[in-house]
Amino acid sequence: MTSRRSICLLADWRKVARRAWSIRLSIVAAVFTAAEVVVPLFGDTLPRGLFVALAFVASIGATVARLVAQPEMRQ
């Protein structure tokens, strides 16, 4: 017997999407990941792996931000 779980959005998901640092940093990580693919097409002046490292740092920041209390989210 398998239990089927459904995904439910938070009641205030729009507020969370606008204010949560974890969301912001996840978007930054996605931009850096895309830049790692796109930037070399226009020139190879930046060090290899720069955007991978930046995406990694942003991802770690998003993870930490997800666990840290953000008082402005309660208002």
Stockholm file with secondary structure:
# STOCKHOLM 1.0

chainA/1-75         MTSRRSICLLADWRKVARRAWSIRLSIVAAVFTAAEVVVPLFGDTLPRGLFVALAFVASIGATVARLVAQPEMRQ
#=GR chainA/1-75 SS CCCCCCCCCCTTHHHHHHHCHHHHHHHHHHHHHHHHHHHHHHCCCSCTTHHHHHHHHHHHHHHHHHHSCCGGGCC
#=GC SS_cons        CCCCCCCCCCTTHHHHHHHCHHHHHHHHHHHHHHHHHHHHHHCCCSCTTHHHHHHHHHHHHHHHHHHSCCGGGCC
//
